[in-house]
Amino acid sequence: MGLSSIIVKREITGFVLNRIWRGIKKESLFLVDQGYISFEDLDRGYMMFHNVSSGPFMIMDRIGLDVVKNIEETYYQESKDERDKPPKLLTD
């Protein structure tokens, strides 16, 4: 199948690669939620820069915004850090 494995050395909330994705997702949500850029322009710029066929909002839409919201709420419940609170964009 052409698969290979990675070794995770310690337990942490969430899958390791999903946590990396979370950084991109979190900043994308912040930028759109605060009105710095539209989600369309953010996706377009991301796709051009990374030469990929989907931007962060396209990926979140495929995952399901309800699922994205639940994931963000889980991180917030664990950390209690206001910076981890899901943005209004997901809660409205």
N, CA, C and O atoms as a MOPAC input file, in Angstrom:
PM7 MOZYME 1SCF
protein

 N      0.81000 1    -1.20300 1     0.00000 1
 C      0.00000 1     0.00000 1     0.00000 1
 C      0.84800 1     1.25900 1     0.00000 1
 O      0.32500 1     2.34900 1    -0.23300 1
 N      2.12700 1     1.14000 1     0.25200 1
 C      2.97100 1     2.32100 1     0.27300 1
 C      2.83800 1     3.14800 1     1.53800 1
 O      3.13600 1     4.34200 1     1.52600 1
 N      2.40100 1     2.54200 1     2.62000 1
 C      2.23300 1     3.25900 1     3.88100 1
 C      3.49200 1     3.14600 1     4.72700 1
 O      4.25400 1     2.18700 1     4.60300 1
 N      3.69600 1     4.11100 1     5.56700 1
 C      4.76100 1     4.03200 1     6.56000 1
 C      4.21800 1     4.59900 1     7.85500 1
 O      3.18800 1     5.27400 1     7.86400 1
 N      4.90000 1     4.32700 1     8.93100 1
 C      4.40700 1     4.76400 1    10.23400 1
 C      5.28100 1     5.87900 1    10.80100 1
 O      6.41100 1     6.10200 1    10.36500 1
 N      4.71800 1     6.56400 1    11.78000 1
 C      5.46800 1     7.55200 1    12.55000 1
 C      5.38100 1     7.13000 1    14.01400 1
 O      4.43400 1     6.45000 1    14.41000 1
 N      6.34900 1     7.52400 1    14.80300 1
 C      6.36800 1     7.17300 1    16.21700 1
 C      6.05500 1     8.42100 1    17.02800 1
 O      6.75200 1     9.43100 1    16.93300 1
 N      5.01200 1     8.33700 1    17.81700 1
 C      4.63600 1     9.41500 1    18.73000 1
 C      5.23000 1     9.04600 1    20.08400 1
 O      4.95900 1     7.96400 1    20.60500 1
 N      6.03400 1     9.93200 1    20.65400 1
 C      6.80200 1     9.60200 1    21.85600 1
 C      6.03700 1     9.78800 1    23.15900 1
 O      6.36800 1     9.16500 1    24.16800 1
 N      5.01100 1    10.64300 1    23.14500 1
 C      4.21300 1    10.88100 1    24.35400 1
 C      2.77100 1    11.10700 1    23.95000 1
 O      2.48500 1    11.49100 1    22.81600 1
 N      1.87400 1    10.86900 1    24.87400 1
 C      0.45700 1    11.08500 1    24.61000 1
 C      0.12800 1    12.57200 1    24.70800 1
 O      0.64100 1    13.28800 1    25.56800 1
 N     -0.73300 1    13.01000 1    23.81000 1
 C     -1.19200 1    14.39700 1    23.78600 1
 C     -2.58500 1    14.40300 1    23.16800 1
 O     -2.91200 1    13.53300 1    22.36000 1
 N     -3.39900 1    15.37600 1    23.54300 1
 C     -4.74100 1    15.47200 1    22.98500 1
 C     -4.67200 1    15.68400 1    21.48400 1
 O     -3.96000 1    16.56900 1    21.00800 1
 N     -5.39700 1    14.89000 1    20.75100 1
 C     -5.45800 1    15.02100 1    19.29700 1
 C     -4.32400 1    14.28000 1    18.61100 1
 O     -3.27700 1    14.02500 1    19.20500 1
 N     -4.54900 1    13.94300 1    17.35900 1
 C     -3.50100 1    13.31100 1    16.55600 1
 C     -2.42500 1    14.35100 1    16.23600 1
 O     -2.73400 1    15.52800 1    16.04900 1
 N     -1.18200 1    13.92300 1    16.17500 1
 C     -0.05400 1    14.84200 1    15.98800 1
 C     -0.22700 1    15.69900 1    14.73200 1
 O     -0.09800 1    16.92200 1    14.79600 1
 N     -0.51500 1    15.07500 1    13.60300 1
 C     -0.64700 1    15.85300 1    12.36600 1
 C     -1.88800 1    16.74100 1    12.38900 1
 O     -1.89900 1    17.80400 1    11.76800 1
 N     -2.93100 1    16.31600 1    13.09800 1
 C     -4.10300 1    17.18200 1    13.25400 1
 C     -3.76700 1    18.41600 1    14.08300 1
 O     -4.34800 1    19.48000 1    13.87200 1
 N     -2.83900 1    18.28300 1    15.01900 1
 C     -2.42800 1    19.44400 1    15.81400 1
 C     -1.68500 1    20.45800 1    14.95000 1
 O     -1.83000 1    21.66400 1    15.14700 1
 N     -0.88700 1    19.97600 1    13.99100 1
 C     -0.21700 1    20.88600 1    13.05800 1
 C     -1.26200 1    21.57200 1    12.19100 1
 O     -1.20200 1    22.78200 1    11.97400 1
 N     -2.22100 1    20.79500 1    11.69500 1
 C     -3.33100 1    21.34700 1    10.91100 1
 C     -4.09400 1    22.38100 1    11.73700 1
 O     -4.57800 1    23.37700 1    11.19900 1
 N     -4.20200 1    22.14000 1    13.05400 1
 C     -4.93900 1    23.05300 1    13.92300 1
 C     -4.35400 1    24.46500 1    13.89500 1
 O     -5.09800 1    25.44500 1    13.93700 1
 N     -3.02800 1    24.57400 1    13.82400 1
 C     -2.40700 1    25.89800 1    13.75600 1
 C     -2.85200 1    26.66700 1    12.52400 1
 O     -3.15100 1    27.85900 1    12.60100 1
 N     -2.89500 1    25.98700 1    11.40000 1
 C     -3.34900 1    26.61800 1    10.15300 1
 C     -4.82400 1    26.96900 1    10.25900 1
 O     -5.24000 1    28.07100 1     9.90200 1
 N     -5.60700 1    26.02000 1    10.75400 1
 C     -7.05500 1    26.21200 1    10.88500 1
 C     -7.36900 1    27.36200 1    11.83900 1
 O     -8.20500 1    28.21500 1    11.54200 1
 N     -6.69200 1    27.37600 1    12.98600 1
 C     -6.95500 1    28.38900 1    14.01200 1
 C     -6.64800 1    29.79700 1    13.49500 1
 O     -7.43700 1    30.72000 1    13.69900 1
 N     -5.51400 1    29.95800 1    12.83100 1
 C     -5.14800 1    31.27900 1    12.30500 1
 C     -6.07800 1    31.68300 1    11.16600 1
 O     -6.43500 1    32.85600 1    11.05100 1
 N     -6.47200 1    30.73800 1    10.32900 1
 C     -7.41100 1    31.03100 1     9.24000 1
 C     -8.74400 1    31.51000 1     9.80200 1
 O     -9.30600 1    32.49600 1     9.32400 1
 N     -9.24800 1    30.81200 1    10.81500 1
 C    -10.51000 1    31.21200 1    11.44700 1
 C    -10.39100 1    32.60000 1    12.06800 1
 O    -11.30300 1    33.41700 1    11.94100 1
 N     -9.27300 1    32.87200 1    12.73800 1
 C     -9.05300 1    34.18000 1    13.35700 1
 C     -9.07200 1    35.29000 1    12.31000 1
 O     -9.76200 1    36.29600 1    12.47900 1
 N     -8.31900 1    35.11000 1    11.23300 1
 C     -8.21300 1    36.15600 1    10.20700 1
 C     -9.55900 1    36.47500 1     9.56800 1
 O     -9.86900 1    37.64000 1     9.31900 1
 N    -10.35300 1    35.45300 1     9.30600 1
 C    -11.67200 1    35.68100 1     8.70100 1
 C    -12.64300 1    36.22200 1     9.74700 1
 O    -13.39700 1    37.15400 1     9.46700 1
 N    -12.63000 1    35.64600 1    10.94600 1
 C    -13.53500 1    36.08000 1    12.01500 1
 C    -13.33500 1    37.55300 1    12.36400 1
 O    -14.29800 1    38.25800 1    12.66600 1
 N    -12.09200 1    38.01500 1    12.32100 1
 C    -11.78800 1    39.40400 1    12.67100 1
 C    -11.89000 1    40.35600 1    11.48200 1
 O    -11.64400 1    41.55400 1    11.62700 1
 N    -12.24800 1    39.84000 1    10.31700 1
 C    -12.47400 1    40.68800 1     9.15200 1
 C    -11.22700 1    41.10100 1     8.39300 1
 O    -11.27600 1    42.04600 1     7.60500 1
 N    -10.11000 1    40.41700 1     8.60900 1
 C     -8.88100 1    40.76900 1     7.89400 1
 C     -8.91400 1    40.32500 1     6.43700 1
 O     -8.28600 1    40.94900 1     5.58200 1
 N     -9.64300 1    39.25000 1     6.15100 1
 C     -9.68400 1    38.68700 1     4.80400 1
 C    -10.94800 1    37.83800 1     4.67800 1
 O    -11.45300 1    37.31800 1     5.67200 1
 N    -11.44600 1    37.70300 1     3.47700 1
 C    -12.59600 1    36.81500 1     3.26100 1
 C    -12.09600 1    35.37300 1     3.19300 1
 O    -10.93100 1    35.12100 1     2.88600 1
 N    -12.98600 1    34.44300 1     3.48100 1
 C    -12.55300 1    33.04800 1     3.41700 1
 C    -12.22400 1    32.63700 1     1.98700 1
 O    -11.37400 1    31.77300 1     1.76800 1
 N    -12.88900 1    33.24800 1     1.01600 1
 C    -12.59900 1    32.93700 1    -0.38200 1
 C    -11.17600 1    33.36700 1    -0.75400 1
 O    -10.43000 1    32.61500 1    -1.38100 1
 N    -10.81600 1    34.60000 1    -0.35300 1
 C     -9.47700 1    35.10000 1    -0.67400 1
 C     -8.39500 1    34.34200 1     0.09200 1
 O     -7.31300 1    34.08900 1    -0.43900 1
 N     -8.68900 1    33.98500 1     1.32800 1
 C     -7.72200 1    33.21600 1     2.10300 1
 C     -7.47700 1    31.86100 1     1.43700 1
 O     -6.32900 1    31.45200 1     1.26300 1
 N     -8.54900 1    31.17200 1     1.06700 1
 C     -8.39700 1    29.88300 1     0.38500 1
 C     -7.62600 1    30.03700 1    -0.92400 1
 O     -6.72800 1    29.24700 1    -1.21500 1
 N     -7.97400 1    31.04400 1    -1.70400 1
 C     -7.31400 1    31.25700 1    -2.99500 1
 C     -5.81100 1    31.50600 1    -2.80300 1
 O     -4.98500 1    30.91500 1    -3.49900 1
 N     -5.46900 1    32.37700 1    -1.86100 1
 C     -4.05900 1    32.66200 1    -1.58900 1
 C     -3.31100 1    31.43900 1    -1.08300 1
 O     -2.17800 1    31.18700 1    -1.49300 1
 N     -3.92900 1    30.69000 1    -0.20800 1
 C     -3.31500 1    29.48100 1     0.33900 1
 C     -3.04600 1    28.47000 1    -0.77200 1
 O     -1.97200 1    27.87300 1    -0.83800 1
 N     -4.03900 1    28.28900 1    -1.64300 1
 C     -3.89300 1    27.31800 1    -2.73600 1
 C     -2.79700 1    27.74000 1    -3.71100 1
 O     -2.03300 1    26.90200 1    -4.18900 1
 N     -2.72100 1    29.03000 1    -4.00500 1
 C     -1.67700 1    29.51200 1    -4.91700 1
 C     -0.29600 1    29.35000 1    -4.28300 1
 O      0.63200 1    28.86200 1    -4.92800 1
 N     -0.16100 1    29.76000 1    -3.02200 1
 C      1.13100 1    29.73100 1    -2.34400 1
 C      1.65500 1    28.30400 1    -2.17200 1
 O      2.83700 1    28.03600 1    -2.38600 1
 N      0.76000 1    27.39500 1    -1.78400 1
 C      1.17200 1    26.01500 1    -1.50100 1
 C      0.99400 1    25.06900 1    -2.69000 1
 O      1.33400 1    23.88800 1    -2.61200 1
 N      0.45800 1    25.60100 1    -3.78700 1
 C      0.22900 1    24.79400 1    -4.99400 1
 C     -0.58200 1    23.53000 1    -4.67600 1
 O     -0.20900 1    22.41800 1    -5.04800 1
 N     -1.70300 1    23.74100 1    -3.97600 1
 C     -2.61500 1    22.65200 1    -3.60900 1
 C     -4.01000 1    22.97600 1    -4.13300 1
 O     -4.28000 1    24.10800 1    -4.53400 1
 N     -4.88800 1    21.98700 1    -4.13000 1
 C     -6.21800 1    22.16900 1    -4.71700 1
 C     -7.28400 1    22.59500 1    -3.71300 1
 O     -8.40600 1    22.90600 1    -4.11500 1
 N     -6.96500 1    22.61700 1    -2.40900 1
 C     -7.94300 1    23.00700 1    -1.38900 1
 C     -7.30000 1    23.92400 1    -0.36900 1
 O     -6.16600 1    23.70700 1     0.05800 1
 N     -8.04500 1    24.96000 1     0.02000 1
 C     -7.60000 1    25.84700 1     1.07400 1
 C     -8.18700 1    25.42400 1     2.40700 1
 O     -8.98200 1    24.48600 1     2.45800 1
 N     -7.80900 1    26.10000 1     3.49400 1
 C     -8.28300 1    25.73700 1     4.82300 1
 C     -9.80200 1    25.69400 1     4.95800 1
 O    -10.33600 1    24.78400 1     5.59200 1
 N    -10.50400 1    26.65900 1     4.37600 1
 C    -11.95900 1    26.66900 1     4.52200 1
 C    -12.62700 1    25.58400 1     3.68700 1
 O    -13.66500 1    25.05500 1     4.08200 1
 N    -12.05400 1    25.25200 1     2.55300 1
 C    -12.56700 1    24.11800 1     1.76800 1
 C    -12.41200 1    22.82300 1     2.56700 1
 O    -13.31200 1    21.98300 1     2.58900 1
 N    -11.27300 1    22.67600 1     3.21500 1
 C    -11.02000 1    21.47600 1     4.01800 1
 C    -11.97100 1    21.42700 1     5.20900 1
 O    -12.54800 1    20.38000 1     5.50200 1
 N    -12.13500 1    22.56700 1     5.90100 1
 C    -13.05500 1    22.60000 1     7.04000 1
 C    -14.47900 1    22.28700 1     6.60200 1
 O    -15.21400 1    21.61000 1     7.32000 1
 N    -14.87300 1    22.77400 1     5.43000 1
 C    -16.21300 1    22.50000 1     4.92200 1
 C    -16.39000 1    21.00500 1     4.66500 1
 O    -17.44900 1    20.44700 1     4.95200 1
 N    -15.36600 1    20.35900 1     4.13000 1
 C    -15.42700 1    18.91300 1     3.89100 1
 C    -15.51400 1    18.13300 1     5.20300 1
 O    -16.25100 1    17.15100 1     5.30400 1
 N    -14.75900 1    18.57700 1     6.19900 1
 C    -14.79000 1    17.93100 1     7.51500 1
 C    -16.17200 1    18.11700 1     8.13700 1
 O    -16.71500 1    17.20500 1     8.76000 1
 N    -16.72400 1    19.30300 1     7.96000 1
 C    -18.00600 1    19.67900 1     8.56000 1
 C    -17.75400 1    20.72800 1     9.62300 1
 O    -17.00500 1    20.49100 1    10.57000 1
 N    -18.37600 1    21.89100 1     9.47100 1
 C    -18.13000 1    22.97700 1    10.42400 1
 C    -18.59200 1    22.61500 1    11.82600 1
 O    -18.02600 1    23.09900 1    12.80600 1
 N    -19.61500 1    21.76700 1    11.93800 1
 C    -20.04800 1    21.31100 1    13.25600 1
 C    -18.95800 1    20.46600 1    13.91700 1
 O    -18.74300 1    20.56100 1    15.12500 1
 N    -18.28500 1    19.65400 1    13.13600 1
 C    -17.18700 1    18.83300 1    13.65600 1
 C    -16.00700 1    19.72600 1    14.04400 1
 O    -15.40200 1    19.53200 1    15.09900 1
 N    -15.68200 1    20.69900 1    13.20000 1
 C    -14.59700 1    21.64200 1    13.49500 1
 C    -14.89400 1    22.37500 1    14.80000 1
 O    -14.01000 1    22.53200 1    15.64100 1
 N    -16.13500 1    22.82100 1    14.96700 1
 C    -16.53500 1    23.51900 1    16.19800 1
 C    -16.35700 1    22.60500 1    17.40900 1
 O    -15.82300 1    23.03500 1    18.43200 1
 N    -16.79500 1    21.35600 1    17.30500 1
 C    -16.65200 1    20.41600 1    18.42100 1
 C    -15.18800 1    20.17500 1    18.77200 1
 O    -14.83600 1    20.08800 1    19.94800 1
 N    -14.34500 1    20.06800 1    17.77000 1
 C    -12.91000 1    19.87200 1    18.00600 1
 C    -12.33000 1    21.08000 1    18.73600 1
 O    -11.59000 1    20.92800 1    19.70700 1
 N    -12.66900 1    22.27800 1    18.26400 1
 C    -12.15400 1    23.49900 1    18.89900 1
 C    -12.66800 1    23.62200 1    20.33300 1
 O    -11.93300 1    24.06300 1    21.21600 1
 N    -13.91900 1    23.23700 1    20.57200 1
 C    -14.46400 1    23.28100 1    21.93300 1
 C    -13.72900 1    22.30300 1    22.84700 1
 O    -13.51900 1    22.59300 1    24.02500 1
 N    -13.34000 1    21.15800 1    22.31600 1
 C    -12.58800 1    20.17700 1    23.10400 1
 C    -11.23700 1    20.74500 1    23.52600 1
 O    -10.84000 1    20.61000 1    24.68400 1
 N    -10.52900 1    21.37900 1    22.59300 1
 C     -9.24500 1    22.00500 1    22.94000 1
 C     -9.45200 1    23.09100 1    24.00000 1
 O     -8.66500 1    23.19300 1    24.94100 1
 N    -10.49200 1    23.89100 1    23.85700 1
 C    -10.76000 1    24.97200 1    24.81100 1
 C    -11.09300 1    24.41100 1    26.19500 1
 O    -10.60500 1    24.92100 1    27.20300 1
 N    -11.91700 1    23.37000 1    26.24700 1
 C    -12.28100 1    22.76800 1    27.53600 1
 C    -11.05600 1    22.21900 1    28.25200 1
 O    -10.96000 1    22.28100 1    29.47800 1
 N    -10.12500 1    21.68400 1    27.48000 1
 C     -8.91600 1    21.13200 1    28.09400 1
 C     -7.96600 1    22.22700 1    28.57300 1
 O     -7.41300 1    22.13300 1    29.66900 1
 N     -7.77500 1    23.25700 1    27.76300 1
 C     -6.77500 1    24.28300 1    28.08000 1
 C     -7.30300 1    25.39400 1    28.98400 1
 O     -6.55000 1    25.96900 1    29.77000 1
 N     -8.58800 1    25.69500 1    28.87500 1
 C     -9.21000 1    26.83800 1    29.58200 1
 C     -8.56600 1    28.16800 1    29.17700 1
 O     -8.73000 1    29.17600 1    29.86300 1
 N     -7.84700 1    28.16400 1    28.07900 1
 C     -7.16900 1    29.35400 1    27.56700 1
 C     -8.12000 1    30.09200 1    26.62600 1
 O     -8.61500 1    29.51200 1    25.66000 1
 N     -8.37300 1    31.36600 1    26.90700 1
 C     -9.30200 1    32.15800 1    26.08400 1
 C     -8.89200 1    32.18200 1    24.61300 1
 O     -9.74200 1    32.31400 1    23.73300 1
 N     -7.59800 1    32.05600 1    24.34600 1
 C     -7.13200 1    32.04600 1    22.94900 1
 C     -7.59000 1    30.79200 1    22.20800 1
 O     -7.58300 1    30.76100 1    20.97800 1
 N     -7.98700 1    29.76400 1    22.94900 1
 C     -8.47600 1    28.52500 1    22.33800 1
 C     -9.99300 1    28.50000 1    22.18000 1
 O    -10.54900 1    27.54200 1    21.64100 1
 N    -10.65500 1    29.54000 1    22.64400 1
 C    -12.11500 1    29.59700 1    22.53600 1
 C    -12.50700 1    29.63400 1    21.05600 1
 O    -11.94200 1    30.41400 1    20.28900 1
 N    -13.47100 1    28.79600 1    20.64700 1
 C    -13.88700 1    28.81500 1    19.23700 1
 C    -14.36400 1    30.20900 1    18.82000 1
 O    -15.08600 1    30.86100 1    19.57500 1
 N    -13.97800 1    30.67200 1    17.64100 1
 C    -14.38000 1    32.01000 1    17.19100 1
 C    -15.87100 1    32.08400 1    16.89400 1
 O    -16.52500 1    31.06800 1    16.65700 1
 N    -16.40000 1    33.31300 1    16.91000 1
 C    -17.82300 1    33.53600 1    16.62500 1
 C    -18.22200 1    32.94800 1    15.27800 1
 O    -19.35000 1    32.49100 1    15.09600 1
 N    -17.29900 1    32.96600 1    14.35400 1
 C    -17.53600 1    32.41200 1    13.02400 1
 C    -18.07400 1    30.98300 1    13.10400 1
 O    -18.89000 1    30.58200 1    12.27400 1
 N    -17.62500 1    30.21600 1    14.09400 1
 C    -18.08900 1    28.84200 1    14.26100 1
 C    -19.28300 1    28.72500 1    15.18700 1
 O    -20.03100 1    27.75100 1    15.10700 1
 N    -19.47400 1    29.68800 1    16.05600 1
 C    -20.51300 1    29.55500 1    17.07700 1
 C    -21.81400 1    30.25900 1    16.72800 1
 O    -22.83600 1    30.00100 1    17.36300 1
 N    -21.80400 1    31.13700 1    15.74200 1
 C    -23.03800 1    31.84600 1    15.35400 1
 C    -23.84700 1    31.05500 1    14.35400 1
 O    -24.91000 1    31.50500 1    13.92600 1

